Amino acid sequence: MIPSSRFAEHATSSMKLMSFYLSRDRVLALLHNQQLPSYVRMALQGQNVSMASAILSNELGAYVLDAITTSSIKTLDQLERDGQLAEGSLFMHYGQVSGKGFSWANKTPALCLTGRLEYALAGKKLIVDFTKNGLINDTAYTRMQGLTRLFIFGYVTQIDDYTIRAVPYVIGDLVKAAPAFPAPIITTLELRPQEIQQFASINGSGMPRGAEFQRMKEVPERTVKALLCSLLEEPDVPADWGGEECDLLSNNLLVGGQRQLGAFLLKGPARFHEMKPSDLGKNADQLYRLFNIPAQIYVIQHCHKIGAAVRKQALALAFTQNLVAPCRICFLDGVSTAQLLQANGLWPSRS
């Protein structure tokens, strides 16, 4: 893994936190050991600083991400899986929430974000309580109202059978840091199979349908693994074993002319149906094992469709991994796998 002293360098180079809300007292306590520029510290302390709102919204986020990554803050789902979810736990959350109280007609200071939790916490609801005092600018009122996707860093105040209540340090947007106009980080994580040079033959032609696609049942996982090893010029086809974190690890993936380290999760026709989290071990722990590997590209391959629930969970894990080091995720579904087999003369002949 990347040393903790380099976490912020990688995180801030790949993403940026644009804040809409912050608790000044909590953030000051969080950052007390960091060497903040004087104007940032003064803005955080509420002193009269030129463009204080812009400083808190755009510049402070880099130092908050530094603190999050060096402290190895986990998501609520990770805390639950690791048996560490408790009142007082620090956490981060990036997902869909509904904001209430942001109407200009609301004269009370109370605000609230609510959202349904998934995976290990399915059936529970997250409620984040805070007040208008911490809103940084007028944009916060429109950006946080109604159904939206936000990044939340906070701590748990109460847990019961149905609800996790929390208060925030910071609420904002995570965007891809780039010279051009910033894009939401979640939209930049997915890599199309054909963007990997060795998979360029997946071009949409010869797409198998209906009965033709059913022949994927005849292709063992071992055949797909051997083809991938051949395309990536790996000398050996690794054997399967129960405790593996991935089915294949290769440093030979070429993307945009750059060599990348790829970790693969492969699923053959033993379960010839749309991939669901239940197909990936208890509570989808195969995905968690995959993301234990510090790769640059994570490839999930299946002989059939890859369902929305698996895609959402994989993207959530890729997002968390991006806080440590930039990475992307590629979904190689049954149709793409079939096209790759056809292009390399491995498609089973008609019986």
Sequence and secondary structure as in RCSB ss.txt:
>XXXX:A:sequence
MIPSSRFAEHATSSMKLMSFYLSRDRVLALLHNQQLPSYVRMALQGQNVSMASAILSNELGAYVLDAITTSSIKT
LDQLERDGQLAEGSLFMHYGQVSGKGFSWANKTPALCLTGRLEYALAGKKLIVDFTKNGLINDTAYTRMQGLTRL
FIFGYVTQIDDYTIRAVPYVIGDLVKAAPAFPAPIITTLELRPQEIQQFASINGSGMPRGAEFQRMKEVPERTVK
ALLCSLLEEPDVPADWGGEECDLLSNNLLVGGQRQLGAFLLKGPARFHEMKPSDLGKNADQLYRLFNIPAQIYVI
QHCHKIGAAVRKQALALAFTQNLVAPCRICFLDGVSTAQLLQANGLWPSRS
>XXXX:A:secstr
   GGGHHHHHHHHEEEEEEEE HHHHHHHTTTS   HHHHHHHTT   TTHHHIIIIIHHHHHHHHHHHTT  B
HHHHHHTT   TT EEEEEEEEEEES STT  SSEEEEEEE  GGGTT EEEEEEEGGGB STHHHHHSSEEEEE
EEEEEEEEE SSEEEEEEEEEEEEEE  SSS EEGGGGSB  GGGBGGGTT SS S   HHHHGGGGGS HHHHH
HHHHHHTT SS     TT S SEEEEEEEETTEEEEEEEEEE GGG S B GGGGSGGGHHHHHHTTS  SEEEE
EESS B HHHHHHHHHHHHHHHTTS  EEEEE HHHHHHHHHHTT S    
